[in-house]
Amino acid sequence: MTQRSGLVSFALVVIPSILLVAFRILSPELNEALSNDGFGQIAVHSVAILIGLIIAFRYSAVHDHEYRRSKAISALSKTYKLEDRGLWEKGEVAIQKLEASAYSDFKGRKASASRQKMQGSI
């Protein structure tokens, strides 16, 4: 199992907070609104840290070839099950349509050609 860099994980946790501070510096209105409201300031910085933790967690998860292989197999097995169910149902409908057209009343040259085909064997 590969190990991810601890420095990169720490940077991913801190980046949203750095961006928030940069927005506060660039926007005096935002800085004034947050500095007047202590609870809002704590909430906004907590959300930034939470976003950073989510990003770092997603970075730390290693999806190697075995993980991707098992995901692909499970997705294909679902597809095959649905496909098999649909194919059998569609096959029954197709056979019913063919039988109905084979026994329908044809007139003229089509009638004699279809009778000859029905008398033959496969």
Phi and psi restraints in degrees (range 20) as a CNS / XPLOR table:
assign (resid 1 and name C) (resid 2 and name N)
       (resid 2 and name CA) (resid 2 and name C) 1.0 -81.7 20.0 2
assign (resid 2 and name N) (resid 2 and name CA)
       (resid 2 and name C) (resid 3 and name N) 1.0 150.8 20.0 2
assign (resid 2 and name C) (resid 3 and name N)
       (resid 3 and name CA) (resid 3 and name C) 1.0 -104.5 20.0 2
assign (resid 3 and name N) (resid 3 and name CA)
       (resid 3 and name C) (resid 4 and name N) 1.0 138.7 20.0 2
assign (resid 3 and name C) (resid 4 and name N)
       (resid 4 and name CA) (resid 4 and name C) 1.0 -91.0 20.0 2
assign (resid 4 and name N) (resid 4 and name CA)
       (resid 4 and name C) (resid 5 and name N) 1.0 155.9 20.0 2
assign (resid 4 and name C) (resid 5 and name N)
       (resid 5 and name CA) (resid 5 and name C) 1.0 -69.7 20.0 2
assign (resid 5 and name N) (resid 5 and name CA)
       (resid 5 and name C) (resid 6 and name N) 1.0 131.6 20.0 2
assign (resid 5 and name C) (resid 6 and name N)
       (resid 6 and name CA) (resid 6 and name C) 1.0 -69.8 20.0 2
assign (resid 6 and name N) (resid 6 and name CA)
       (resid 6 and name C) (resid 7 and name N) 1.0 -34.1 20.0 2
assign (resid 6 and name C) (resid 7 and name N)
       (resid 7 and name CA) (resid 7 and name C) 1.0 -65.5 20.0 2
assign (resid 7 and name N) (resid 7 and name CA)
       (resid 7 and name C) (resid 8 and name N) 1.0 -41.6 20.0 2
assign (resid 7 and name C) (resid 8 and name N)
       (resid 8 and name CA) (resid 8 and name C) 1.0 -66.0 20.0 2
assign (resid 8 and name N) (resid 8 and name CA)
       (resid 8 and name C) (resid 9 and name N) 1.0 -40.3 20.0 2
assign (resid 8 and name C) (resid 9 and name N)
       (resid 9 and name CA) (resid 9 and name C) 1.0 -62.1 20.0 2
assign (resid 9 and name N) (resid 9 and name CA)
       (resid 9 and name C) (resid 10 and name N) 1.0 -43.1 20.0 2
assign (resid 9 and name C) (resid 10 and name N)
       (resid 10 and name CA) (resid 10 and name C) 1.0 -62.8 20.0 2
assign (resid 10 and name N) (resid 10 and name CA)
       (resid 10 and name C) (resid 11 and name N) 1.0 -41.1 20.0 2
assign (resid 10 and name C) (resid 11 and name N)
       (resid 11 and name CA) (resid 11 and name C) 1.0 -62.8 20.0 2
assign (resid 11 and name N) (resid 11 and name CA)
       (resid 11 and name C) (resid 12 and name N) 1.0 -39.4 20.0 2
assign (resid 11 and name C) (resid 12 and name N)
       (resid 12 and name CA) (resid 12 and name C) 1.0 -66.3 20.0 2
assign (resid 12 and name N) (resid 12 and name CA)
       (resid 12 and name C) (resid 13 and name N) 1.0 -31.6 20.0 2
assign (resid 12 and name C) (resid 13 and name N)
       (resid 13 and name CA) (resid 13 and name C) 1.0 -71.6 20.0 2
assign (resid 13 and name N) (resid 13 and name CA)
       (resid 13 and name C) (resid 14 and name N) 1.0 -36.6 20.0 2
assign (resid 13 and name C) (resid 14 and name N)
       (resid 14 and name CA) (resid 14 and name C) 1.0 -85.7 20.0 2
assign (resid 14 and name N) (resid 14 and name CA)
       (resid 14 and name C) (resid 15 and name N) 1.0 -26.2 20.0 2
assign (resid 14 and name C) (resid 15 and name N)
       (resid 15 and name CA) (resid 15 and name C) 1.0 -56.3 20.0 2
assign (resid 15 and name N) (resid 15 and name CA)
       (resid 15 and name C) (resid 16 and name N) 1.0 -46.2 20.0 2
assign (resid 15 and name C) (resid 16 and name N)
       (resid 16 and name CA) (resid 16 and name C) 1.0 -60.7 20.0 2
assign (resid 16 and name N) (resid 16 and name CA)
       (resid 16 and name C) (resid 17 and name N) 1.0 -34.8 20.0 2
assign (resid 16 and name C) (resid 17 and name N)
       (resid 17 and name CA) (resid 17 and name C) 1.0 -68.3 20.0 2
assign (resid 17 and name N) (resid 17 and name CA)
       (resid 17 and name C) (resid 18 and name N) 1.0 -39.6 20.0 2
assign (resid 17 and name C) (resid 18 and name N)
       (resid 18 and name CA) (resid 18 and name C) 1.0 -63.6 20.0 2
assign (resid 18 and name N) (resid 18 and name CA)
       (resid 18 and name C) (resid 19 and name N) 1.0 -41.8 20.0 2
assign (resid 18 and name C) (resid 19 and name N)
       (resid 19 and name CA) (resid 19 and name C) 1.0 -63.4 20.0 2
assign (resid 19 and name N) (resid 19 and name CA)
       (resid 19 and name C) (resid 20 and name N) 1.0 -39.0 20.0 2
assign (resid 19 and name C) (resid 20 and name N)
       (resid 20 and name CA) (resid 20 and name C) 1.0 -63.2 20.0 2
assign (resid 20 and name N) (resid 20 and name CA)
       (resid 20 and name C) (resid 21 and name N) 1.0 -44.0 20.0 2
assign (resid 20 and name C) (resid 21 and name N)
       (resid 21 and name CA) (resid 21 and name C) 1.0 -63.3 20.0 2
assign (resid 21 and name N) (resid 21 and name CA)
       (resid 21 and name C) (resid 22 and name N) 1.0 -39.6 20.0 2
assign (resid 21 and name C) (resid 22 and name N)
       (resid 22 and name CA) (resid 22 and name C) 1.0 -63.3 20.0 2
assign (resid 22 and name N) (resid 22 and name CA)
       (resid 22 and name C) (resid 23 and name N) 1.0 -41.8 20.0 2
assign (resid 22 and name C) (resid 23 and name N)
       (resid 23 and name CA) (resid 23 and name C) 1.0 -64.0 20.0 2
assign (resid 23 and name N) (resid 23 and name CA)
       (resid 23 and name C) (resid 24 and name N) 1.0 -36.8 20.0 2
assign (resid 23 and name C) (resid 24 and name N)
       (resid 24 and name CA) (resid 24 and name C) 1.0 -66.5 20.0 2
assign (resid 24 and name N) (resid 24 and name CA)
       (resid 24 and name C) (resid 25 and name N) 1.0 -37.7 20.0 2
assign (resid 24 and name C) (resid 25 and name N)
       (resid 25 and name CA) (resid 25 and name C) 1.0 -70.0 20.0 2
assign (resid 25 and name N) (resid 25 and name CA)
       (resid 25 and name C) (resid 26 and name N) 1.0 -41.5 20.0 2
assign (resid 25 and name C) (resid 26 and name N)
       (resid 26 and name CA) (resid 26 and name C) 1.0 -76.3 20.0 2
assign (resid 26 and name N) (resid 26 and name CA)
       (resid 26 and name C) (resid 27 and name N) 1.0 -25.1 20.0 2
assign (resid 26 and name C) (resid 27 and name N)
       (resid 27 and name CA) (resid 27 and name C) 1.0 -116.6 20.0 2
assign (resid 27 and name N) (resid 27 and name CA)
       (resid 27 and name C) (resid 28 and name N) 1.0 102.3 20.0 2
assign (resid 27 and name C) (resid 28 and name N)
       (resid 28 and name CA) (resid 28 and name C) 1.0 -63.6 20.0 2
assign (resid 28 and name N) (resid 28 and name CA)
       (resid 28 and name C) (resid 29 and name N) 1.0 -31.4 20.0 2
assign (resid 28 and name C) (resid 29 and name N)
       (resid 29 and name CA) (resid 29 and name C) 1.0 -65.3 20.0 2
assign (resid 29 and name N) (resid 29 and name CA)
       (resid 29 and name C) (resid 30 and name N) 1.0 -44.1 20.0 2
assign (resid 29 and name C) (resid 30 and name N)
       (resid 30 and name CA) (resid 30 and name C) 1.0 -65.2 20.0 2
assign (resid 30 and name N) (resid 30 and name CA)
       (resid 30 and name C) (resid 31 and name N) 1.0 -41.6 20.0 2
assign (resid 30 and name C) (resid 31 and name N)
       (resid 31 and name CA) (resid 31 and name C) 1.0 -63.1 20.0 2
assign (resid 31 and name N) (resid 31 and name CA)
       (resid 31 and name C) (resid 32 and name N) 1.0 -41.6 20.0 2
assign (resid 31 and name C) (resid 32 and name N)
       (resid 32 and name CA) (resid 32 and name C) 1.0 -67.0 20.0 2
assign (resid 32 and name N) (resid 32 and name CA)
       (resid 32 and name C) (resid 33 and name N) 1.0 -41.4 20.0 2
assign (resid 32 and name C) (resid 33 and name N)
       (resid 33 and name CA) (resid 33 and name C) 1.0 -64.2 20.0 2
assign (resid 33 and name N) (resid 33 and name CA)
       (resid 33 and name C) (resid 34 and name N) 1.0 -41.0 20.0 2
assign (resid 33 and name C) (resid 34 and name N)
       (resid 34 and name CA) (resid 34 and name C) 1.0 -74.9 20.0 2
assign (resid 34 and name N) (resid 34 and name CA)
       (resid 34 and name C) (resid 35 and name N) 1.0 -34.7 20.0 2
assign (resid 34 and name C) (resid 35 and name N)
       (resid 35 and name CA) (resid 35 and name C) 1.0 -71.8 20.0 2
assign (resid 35 and name N) (resid 35 and name CA)
       (resid 35 and name C) (resid 36 and name N) 1.0 -24.9 20.0 2
assign (resid 35 and name C) (resid 36 and name N)
       (resid 36 and name CA) (resid 36 and name C) 1.0 -79.4 20.0 2
assign (resid 36 and name N) (resid 36 and name CA)
       (resid 36 and name C) (resid 37 and name N) 1.0 -22.2 20.0 2
assign (resid 36 and name C) (resid 37 and name N)
       (resid 37 and name CA) (resid 37 and name C) 1.0 -117.5 20.0 2
assign (resid 37 and name N) (resid 37 and name CA)
       (resid 37 and name C) (resid 38 and name N) 1.0 104.4 20.0 2
assign (resid 37 and name C) (resid 38 and name N)
       (resid 38 and name CA) (resid 38 and name C) 1.0 -66.6 20.0 2
assign (resid 38 and name N) (resid 38 and name CA)
       (resid 38 and name C) (resid 39 and name N) 1.0 -41.8 20.0 2
assign (resid 38 and name C) (resid 39 and name N)
       (resid 39 and name CA) (resid 39 and name C) 1.0 -65.7 20.0 2
assign (resid 39 and name N) (resid 39 and name CA)
       (resid 39 and name C) (resid 40 and name N) 1.0 -40.1 20.0 2
assign (resid 39 and name C) (resid 40 and name N)
       (resid 40 and name CA) (resid 40 and name C) 1.0 -63.5 20.0 2
assign (resid 40 and name N) (resid 40 and name CA)
       (resid 40 and name C) (resid 41 and name N) 1.0 -38.9 20.0 2
assign (resid 40 and name C) (resid 41 and name N)
       (resid 41 and name CA) (resid 41 and name C) 1.0 -64.1 20.0 2
assign (resid 41 and name N) (resid 41 and name CA)
       (resid 41 and name C) (resid 42 and name N) 1.0 -44.2 20.0 2
assign (resid 41 and name C) (resid 42 and name N)
       (resid 42 and name CA) (resid 42 and name C) 1.0 -64.8 20.0 2
assign (resid 42 and name N) (resid 42 and name CA)
       (resid 42 and name C) (resid 43 and name N) 1.0 -41.6 20.0 2
assign (resid 42 and name C) (resid 43 and name N)
       (resid 43 and name CA) (resid 43 and name C) 1.0 -64.8 20.0 2
assign (resid 43 and name N) (resid 43 and name CA)
       (resid 43 and name C) (resid 44 and name N) 1.0 -44.6 20.0 2
assign (resid 43 and name C) (resid 44 and name N)
       (resid 44 and name CA) (resid 44 and name C) 1.0 -65.4 20.0 2
assign (resid 44 and name N) (resid 44 and name CA)
       (resid 44 and name C) (resid 45 and name N) 1.0 -43.4 20.0 2
assign (resid 44 and name C) (resid 45 and name N)
       (resid 45 and name CA) (resid 45 and name C) 1.0 -69.2 20.0 2
assign (resid 45 and name N) (resid 45 and name CA)
       (resid 45 and name C) (resid 46 and name N) 1.0 -33.4 20.0 2
assign (resid 45 and name C) (resid 46 and name N)
       (resid 46 and name CA) (resid 46 and name C) 1.0 -65.5 20.0 2
assign (resid 46 and name N) (resid 46 and name CA)
       (resid 46 and name C) (resid 47 and name N) 1.0 -40.9 20.0 2
assign (resid 46 and name C) (resid 47 and name N)
       (resid 47 and name CA) (resid 47 and name C) 1.0 -64.1 20.0 2
assign (resid 47 and name N) (resid 47 and name CA)
       (resid 47 and name C) (resid 48 and name N) 1.0 -39.7 20.0 2
assign (resid 47 and name C) (resid 48 and name N)
       (resid 48 and name CA) (resid 48 and name C) 1.0 -63.7 20.0 2
assign (resid 48 and name N) (resid 48 and name CA)
       (resid 48 and name C) (resid 49 and name N) 1.0 -42.0 20.0 2
assign (resid 48 and name C) (resid 49 and name N)
       (resid 49 and name CA) (resid 49 and name C) 1.0 -67.9 20.0 2
assign (resid 49 and name N) (resid 49 and name CA)
       (resid 49 and name C) (resid 50 and name N) 1.0 -38.7 20.0 2
assign (resid 49 and name C) (resid 50 and name N)
       (resid 50 and name CA) (resid 50 and name C) 1.0 -62.0 20.0 2
assign (resid 50 and name N) (resid 50 and name CA)
       (resid 50 and name C) (resid 51 and name N) 1.0 -42.7 20.0 2
assign (resid 50 and name C) (resid 51 and name N)
       (resid 51 and name CA) (resid 51 and name C) 1.0 -61.7 20.0 2
assign (resid 51 and name N) (resid 51 and name CA)
       (resid 51 and name C) (resid 52 and name N) 1.0 -42.1 20.0 2
assign (resid 51 and name C) (resid 52 and name N)
       (resid 52 and name CA) (resid 52 and name C) 1.0 -62.1 20.0 2
assign (resid 52 and name N) (resid 52 and name CA)
       (resid 52 and name C) (resid 53 and name N) 1.0 -40.0 20.0 2
assign (resid 52 and name C) (resid 53 and name N)
       (resid 53 and name CA) (resid 53 and name C) 1.0 -65.2 20.0 2
assign (resid 53 and name N) (resid 53 and name CA)
       (resid 53 and name C) (resid 54 and name N) 1.0 -39.9 20.0 2
assign (resid 53 and name C) (resid 54 and name N)
       (resid 54 and name CA) (resid 54 and name C) 1.0 -63.3 20.0 2
assign (resid 54 and name N) (resid 54 and name CA)
       (resid 54 and name C) (resid 55 and name N) 1.0 -44.4 20.0 2
assign (resid 54 and name C) (resid 55 and name N)
       (resid 55 and name CA) (resid 55 and name C) 1.0 -63.0 20.0 2
assign (resid 55 and name N) (resid 55 and name CA)
       (resid 55 and name C) (resid 56 and name N) 1.0 -43.2 20.0 2
assign (resid 55 and name C) (resid 56 and name N)
       (resid 56 and name CA) (resid 56 and name C) 1.0 -65.9 20.0 2
assign (resid 56 and name N) (resid 56 and name CA)
       (resid 56 and name C) (resid 57 and name N) 1.0 -37.1 20.0 2
assign (resid 56 and name C) (resid 57 and name N)
       (resid 57 and name CA) (resid 57 and name C) 1.0 -65.2 20.0 2
assign (resid 57 and name N) (resid 57 and name CA)
       (resid 57 and name C) (resid 58 and name N) 1.0 -42.4 20.0 2
assign (resid 57 and name C) (resid 58 and name N)
       (resid 58 and name CA) (resid 58 and name C) 1.0 -65.3 20.0 2
assign (resid 58 and name N) (resid 58 and name CA)
       (resid 58 and name C) (resid 59 and name N) 1.0 -33.8 20.0 2
assign (resid 58 and name C) (resid 59 and name N)
       (resid 59 and name CA) (resid 59 and name C) 1.0 -69.9 20.0 2
assign (resid 59 and name N) (resid 59 and name CA)
       (resid 59 and name C) (resid 60 and name N) 1.0 -36.4 20.0 2
assign (resid 59 and name C) (resid 60 and name N)
       (resid 60 and name CA) (resid 60 and name C) 1.0 -75.6 20.0 2
assign (resid 60 and name N) (resid 60 and name CA)
       (resid 60 and name C) (resid 61 and name N) 1.0 -20.4 20.0 2
assign (resid 60 and name C) (resid 61 and name N)
       (resid 61 and name CA) (resid 61 and name C) 1.0 -74.0 20.0 2
assign (resid 61 and name N) (resid 61 and name CA)
       (resid 61 and name C) (resid 62 and name N) 1.0 122.1 20.0 2
assign (resid 61 and name C) (resid 62 and name N)
       (resid 62 and name CA) (resid 62 and name C) 1.0 -99.2 20.0 2
assign (resid 62 and name N) (resid 62 and name CA)
       (resid 62 and name C) (resid 63 and name N) 1.0 121.7 20.0 2
assign (resid 62 and name C) (resid 63 and name N)
       (resid 63 and name CA) (resid 63 and name C) 1.0 -107.4 20.0 2
assign (resid 63 and name N) (resid 63 and name CA)
       (resid 63 and name C) (resid 64 and name N) 1.0 91.0 20.0 2
assign (resid 63 and name C) (resid 64 and name N)
       (resid 64 and name CA) (resid 64 and name C) 1.0 -82.7 20.0 2
assign (resid 64 and name N) (resid 64 and name CA)
       (resid 64 and name C) (resid 65 and name N) 1.0 -175.3 20.0 2
assign (resid 64 and name C) (resid 65 and name N)
       (resid 65 and name CA) (resid 65 and name C) 1.0 -64.3 20.0 2
assign (resid 65 and name N) (resid 65 and name CA)
       (resid 65 and name C) (resid 66 and name N) 1.0 -31.8 20.0 2
assign (resid 65 and name C) (resid 66 and name N)
       (resid 66 and name CA) (resid 66 and name C) 1.0 -68.5 20.0 2
assign (resid 66 and name N) (resid 66 and name CA)
       (resid 66 and name C) (resid 67 and name N) 1.0 -39.4 20.0 2
assign (resid 66 and name C) (resid 67 and name N)
       (resid 67 and name CA) (resid 67 and name C) 1.0 -62.6 20.0 2
assign (resid 67 and name N) (resid 67 and name CA)
       (resid 67 and name C) (resid 68 and name N) 1.0 -47.2 20.0 2
assign (resid 67 and name C) (resid 68 and name N)
       (resid 68 and name CA) (resid 68 and name C) 1.0 -65.6 20.0 2
assign (resid 68 and name N) (resid 68 and name CA)
       (resid 68 and name C) (resid 69 and name N) 1.0 -36.5 20.0 2
assign (resid 68 and name C) (resid 69 and name N)
       (resid 69 and name CA) (resid 69 and name C) 1.0 -64.4 20.0 2
assign (resid 69 and name N) (resid 69 and name CA)
       (resid 69 and name C) (resid 70 and name N) 1.0 -45.0 20.0 2
assign (resid 69 and name C) (resid 70 and name N)
       (resid 70 and name CA) (resid 70 and name C) 1.0 -66.5 20.0 2
assign (resid 70 and name N) (resid 70 and name CA)
       (resid 70 and name C) (resid 71 and name N) 1.0 -36.6 20.0 2
assign (resid 70 and name C) (resid 71 and name N)
       (resid 71 and name CA) (resid 71 and name C) 1.0 -63.6 20.0 2
assign (resid 71 and name N) (resid 71 and name CA)
       (resid 71 and name C) (resid 72 and name N) 1.0 -43.3 20.0 2
assign (resid 71 and name C) (resid 72 and name N)
       (resid 72 and name CA) (resid 72 and name C) 1.0 -65.0 20.0 2
assign (resid 72 and name N) (resid 72 and name CA)
       (resid 72 and name C) (resid 73 and name N) 1.0 -40.3 20.0 2
assign (resid 72 and name C) (resid 73 and name N)
       (resid 73 and name CA) (resid 73 and name C) 1.0 -65.8 20.0 2
assign (resid 73 and name N) (resid 73 and name CA)
       (resid 73 and name C) (resid 74 and name N) 1.0 -42.7 20.0 2
assign (resid 73 and name C) (resid 74 and name N)
       (resid 74 and name CA) (resid 74 and name C) 1.0 -66.7 20.0 2
assign (resid 74 and name N) (resid 74 and name CA)
       (resid 74 and name C) (resid 75 and name N) 1.0 -38.0 20.0 2
assign (resid 74 and name C) (resid 75 and name N)
       (resid 75 and name CA) (resid 75 and name C) 1.0 -66.0 20.0 2
assign (resid 75 and name N) (resid 75 and name CA)
       (resid 75 and name C) (resid 76 and name N) 1.0 -40.4 20.0 2
assign (resid 75 and name C) (resid 76 and name N)
       (resid 76 and name CA) (resid 76 and name C) 1.0 -68.8 20.0 2
assign (resid 76 and name N) (resid 76 and name CA)
       (resid 76 and name C) (resid 77 and name N) 1.0 -37.0 20.0 2
assign (resid 76 and name C) (resid 77 and name N)
       (resid 77 and name CA) (resid 77 and name C) 1.0 -65.7 20.0 2
assign (resid 77 and name N) (resid 77 and name CA)
       (resid 77 and name C) (resid 78 and name N) 1.0 -37.7 20.0 2
assign (resid 77 and name C) (resid 78 and name N)
       (resid 78 and name CA) (resid 78 and name C) 1.0 -62.9 20.0 2
assign (resid 78 and name N) (resid 78 and name CA)
       (resid 78 and name C) (resid 79 and name N) 1.0 -43.4 20.0 2
assign (resid 78 and name C) (resid 79 and name N)
       (resid 79 and name CA) (resid 79 and name C) 1.0 -63.0 20.0 2
assign (resid 79 and name N) (resid 79 and name CA)
       (resid 79 and name C) (resid 80 and name N) 1.0 -44.7 20.0 2
assign (resid 79 and name C) (resid 80 and name N)
       (resid 80 and name CA) (resid 80 and name C) 1.0 -63.9 20.0 2
assign (resid 80 and name N) (resid 80 and name CA)
       (resid 80 and name C) (resid 81 and name N) 1.0 -39.4 20.0 2
assign (resid 80 and name C) (resid 81 and name N)
       (resid 81 and name CA) (resid 81 and name C) 1.0 -62.9 20.0 2
assign (resid 81 and name N) (resid 81 and name CA)
       (resid 81 and name C) (resid 82 and name N) 1.0 -46.1 20.0 2
assign (resid 81 and name C) (resid 82 and name N)
       (resid 82 and name CA) (resid 82 and name C) 1.0 -65.5 20.0 2
assign (resid 82 and name N) (resid 82 and name CA)
       (resid 82 and name C) (resid 83 and name N) 1.0 -38.9 20.0 2
assign (resid 82 and name C) (resid 83 and name N)
       (resid 83 and name CA) (resid 83 and name C) 1.0 -66.2 20.0 2
assign (resid 83 and name N) (resid 83 and name CA)
       (resid 83 and name C) (resid 84 and name N) 1.0 -43.6 20.0 2
assign (resid 83 and name C) (resid 84 and name N)
       (resid 84 and name CA) (resid 84 and name C) 1.0 -61.1 20.0 2
assign (resid 84 and name N) (resid 84 and name CA)
       (resid 84 and name C) (resid 85 and name N) 1.0 -44.7 20.0 2
assign (resid 84 and name C) (resid 85 and name N)
       (resid 85 and name CA) (resid 85 and name C) 1.0 -61.1 20.0 2
assign (resid 85 and name N) (resid 85 and name CA)
       (resid 85 and name C) (resid 86 and name N) 1.0 -44.3 20.0 2
assign (resid 85 and name C) (resid 86 and name N)
       (resid 86 and name CA) (resid 86 and name C) 1.0 -67.9 20.0 2
assign (resid 86 and name N) (resid 86 and name CA)
       (resid 86 and name C) (resid 87 and name N) 1.0 -38.1 20.0 2
assign (resid 86 and name C) (resid 87 and name N)
       (resid 87 and name CA) (resid 87 and name C) 1.0 -66.8 20.0 2
assign (resid 87 and name N) (resid 87 and name CA)
       (resid 87 and name C) (resid 88 and name N) 1.0 -40.6 20.0 2
assign (resid 87 and name C) (resid 88 and name N)
       (resid 88 and name CA) (resid 88 and name C) 1.0 -65.6 20.0 2
assign (resid 88 and name N) (resid 88 and name CA)
       (resid 88 and name C) (resid 89 and name N) 1.0 -41.7 20.0 2
assign (resid 88 and name C) (resid 89 and name N)
       (resid 89 and name CA) (resid 89 and name C) 1.0 -65.4 20.0 2
assign (resid 89 and name N) (resid 89 and name CA)
       (resid 89 and name C) (resid 90 and name N) 1.0 -42.0 20.0 2
assign (resid 89 and name C) (resid 90 and name N)
       (resid 90 and name CA) (resid 90 and name C) 1.0 -68.4 20.0 2
assign (resid 90 and name N) (resid 90 and name CA)
       (resid 90 and name C) (resid 91 and name N) 1.0 -33.1 20.0 2
assign (resid 90 and name C) (resid 91 and name N)
       (resid 91 and name CA) (resid 91 and name C) 1.0 -65.2 20.0 2
assign (resid 91 and name N) (resid 91 and name CA)
       (resid 91 and name C) (resid 92 and name N) 1.0 -41.6 20.0 2
assign (resid 91 and name C) (resid 92 and name N)
       (resid 92 and name CA) (resid 92 and name C) 1.0 -62.5 20.0 2
assign (resid 92 and name N) (resid 92 and name CA)
       (resid 92 and name C) (resid 93 and name N) 1.0 -42.9 20.0 2
assign (resid 92 and name C) (resid 93 and name N)
       (resid 93 and name CA) (resid 93 and name C) 1.0 -64.1 20.0 2
assign (resid 93 and name N) (resid 93 and name CA)
       (resid 93 and name C) (resid 94 and name N) 1.0 -41.5 20.0 2
assign (resid 93 and name C) (resid 94 and name N)
       (resid 94 and name CA) (resid 94 and name C) 1.0 -63.9 20.0 2
assign (resid 94 and name N) (resid 94 and name CA)
       (resid 94 and name C) (resid 95 and name N) 1.0 -41.9 20.0 2
assign (resid 94 and name C) (resid 95 and name N)
       (resid 95 and name CA) (resid 95 and name C) 1.0 -64.4 20.0 2
assign (resid 95 and name N) (resid 95 and name CA)
       (resid 95 and name C) (resid 96 and name N) 1.0 -41.1 20.0 2
assign (resid 95 and name C) (resid 96 and name N)
       (resid 96 and name CA) (resid 96 and name C) 1.0 -62.7 20.0 2
assign (resid 96 and name N) (resid 96 and name CA)
       (resid 96 and name C) (resid 97 and name N) 1.0 -40.5 20.0 2
assign (resid 96 and name C) (resid 97 and name N)
       (resid 97 and name CA) (resid 97 and name C) 1.0 -65.7 20.0 2
assign (resid 97 and name N) (resid 97 and name CA)
       (resid 97 and name C) (resid 98 and name N) 1.0 -41.6 20.0 2
assign (resid 97 and name C) (resid 98 and name N)
       (resid 98 and name CA) (resid 98 and name C) 1.0 -65.3 20.0 2
assign (resid 98 and name N) (resid 98 and name CA)
       (resid 98 and name C) (resid 99 and name N) 1.0 -41.4 20.0 2
assign (resid 98 and name C) (resid 99 and name N)
       (resid 99 and name CA) (resid 99 and name C) 1.0 -65.2 20.0 2
assign (resid 99 and name N) (resid 99 and name CA)
       (resid 99 and name C) (resid 100 and name N) 1.0 -39.7 20.0 2
assign (resid 99 and name C) (resid 100 and name N)
       (resid 100 and name CA) (resid 100 and name C) 1.0 -65.0 20.0 2
assign (resid 100 and name N) (resid 100 and name CA)
       (resid 100 and name C) (resid 101 and name N) 1.0 -41.5 20.0 2
assign (resid 100 and name C) (resid 101 and name N)
       (resid 101 and name CA) (resid 101 and name C) 1.0 -71.9 20.0 2
assign (resid 101 and name N) (resid 101 and name CA)
       (resid 101 and name C) (resid 102 and name N) 1.0 -29.9 20.0 2
assign (resid 101 and name C) (resid 102 and name N)
       (resid 102 and name CA) (resid 102 and name C) 1.0 -70.1 20.0 2
assign (resid 102 and name N) (resid 102 and name CA)
       (resid 102 and name C) (resid 103 and name N) 1.0 -36.4 20.0 2
assign (resid 102 and name C) (resid 103 and name N)
       (resid 103 and name CA) (resid 103 and name C) 1.0 -95.9 20.0 2
assign (resid 103 and name N) (resid 103 and name CA)
       (resid 103 and name C) (resid 104 and name N) 1.0 6.0 20.0 2
assign (resid 103 and name C) (resid 104 and name N)
       (resid 104 and name CA) (resid 104 and name C) 1.0 -76.6 20.0 2
assign (resid 104 and name N) (resid 104 and name CA)
       (resid 104 and name C) (resid 105 and name N) 1.0 164.6 20.0 2
assign (resid 104 and name C) (resid 105 and name N)
       (resid 105 and name CA) (resid 105 and name C) 1.0 -84.0 20.0 2
assign (resid 105 and name N) (resid 105 and name CA)
       (resid 105 and name C) (resid 106 and name N) 1.0 113.5 20.0 2
assign (resid 105 and name C) (resid 106 and name N)
       (resid 106 and name CA) (resid 106 and name C) 1.0 -101.7 20.0 2
assign (resid 106 and name N) (resid 106 and name CA)
       (resid 106 and name C) (resid 107 and name N) 1.0 153.0 20.0 2
assign (resid 106 and name C) (resid 107 and name N)
       (resid 107 and name CA) (resid 107 and name C) 1.0 -127.0 20.0 2
assign (resid 107 and name N) (resid 107 and name CA)
       (resid 107 and name C) (resid 108 and name N) 1.0 145.3 20.0 2
assign (resid 107 and name C) (resid 108 and name N)
       (resid 108 and name CA) (resid 108 and name C) 1.0 84.6 20.0 2
assign (resid 108 and name N) (resid 108 and name CA)
       (resid 108 and name C) (resid 109 and name N) 1.0 -145.7 20.0 2
assign (resid 108 and name C) (resid 109 and name N)
       (resid 109 and name CA) (resid 109 and name C) 1.0 -65.6 20.0 2
assign (resid 109 and name N) (resid 109 and name CA)
       (resid 109 and name C) (resid 110 and name N) 1.0 -32.1 20.0 2
assign (resid 109 and name C) (resid 110 and name N)
       (resid 110 and name CA) (resid 110 and name C) 1.0 -63.4 20.0 2
assign (resid 110 and name N) (resid 110 and name CA)
       (resid 110 and name C) (resid 111 and name N) 1.0 -36.0 20.0 2
assign (resid 110 and name C) (resid 111 and name N)
       (resid 111 and name CA) (resid 111 and name C) 1.0 -65.1 20.0 2
assign (resid 111 and name N) (resid 111 and name CA)
       (resid 111 and name C) (resid 112 and name N) 1.0 -45.3 20.0 2
assign (resid 111 and name C) (resid 112 and name N)
       (resid 112 and name CA) (resid 112 and name C) 1.0 -68.7 20.0 2
assign (resid 112 and name N) (resid 112 and name CA)
       (resid 112 and name C) (resid 113 and name N) 1.0 -37.0 20.0 2
assign (resid 112 and name C) (resid 113 and name N)
       (resid 113 and name CA) (resid 113 and name C) 1.0 -67.4 20.0 2
assign (resid 113 and name N) (resid 113 and name CA)
       (resid 113 and name C) (resid 114 and name N) 1.0 -41.1 20.0 2
assign (resid 113 and name C) (resid 114 and name N)
       (resid 114 and name CA) (resid 114 and name C) 1.0 -70.4 20.0 2
assign (resid 114 and name N) (resid 114 and name CA)
       (resid 114 and name C) (resid 115 and name N) 1.0 -33.8 20.0 2
assign (resid 114 and name C) (resid 115 and name N)
       (resid 115 and name CA) (resid 115 and name C) 1.0 -65.3 20.0 2
assign (resid 115 and name N) (resid 115 and name CA)
       (resid 115 and name C) (resid 116 and name N) 1.0 -39.9 20.0 2
assign (resid 115 and name C) (resid 116 and name N)
       (resid 116 and name CA) (resid 116 and name C) 1.0 -63.9 20.0 2
assign (resid 116 and name N) (resid 116 and name CA)
       (resid 116 and name C) (resid 117 and name N) 1.0 -40.8 20.0 2
assign (resid 116 and name C) (resid 117 and name N)
       (resid 117 and name CA) (resid 117 and name C) 1.0 -66.8 20.0 2
assign (resid 117 and name N) (resid 117 and name CA)
       (resid 117 and name C) (resid 118 and name N) 1.0 -37.2 20.0 2
assign (resid 117 and name C) (resid 118 and name N)
       (resid 118 and name CA) (resid 118 and name C) 1.0 -70.2 20.0 2
assign (resid 118 and name N) (resid 118 and name CA)
       (resid 118 and name C) (resid 119 and name N) 1.0 -27.7 20.0 2
assign (resid 118 and name C) (resid 119 and name N)
       (resid 119 and name CA) (resid 119 and name C) 1.0 -81.5 20.0 2
assign (resid 119 and name N) (resid 119 and name CA)
       (resid 119 and name C) (resid 120 and name N) 1.0 -18.1 20.0 2
assign (resid 119 and name C) (resid 120 and name N)
       (resid 120 and name CA) (resid 120 and name C) 1.0 -74.4 20.0 2
assign (resid 120 and name N) (resid 120 and name CA)
       (resid 120 and name C) (resid 121 and name N) 1.0 172.5 20.0 2
assign (resid 120 and name C) (resid 121 and name N)
       (resid 121 and name CA) (resid 121 and name C) 1.0 -122.5 20.0 2
assign (resid 121 and name N) (resid 121 and name CA)
       (resid 121 and name C) (resid 122 and name N) 1.0 160.0 20.0 2
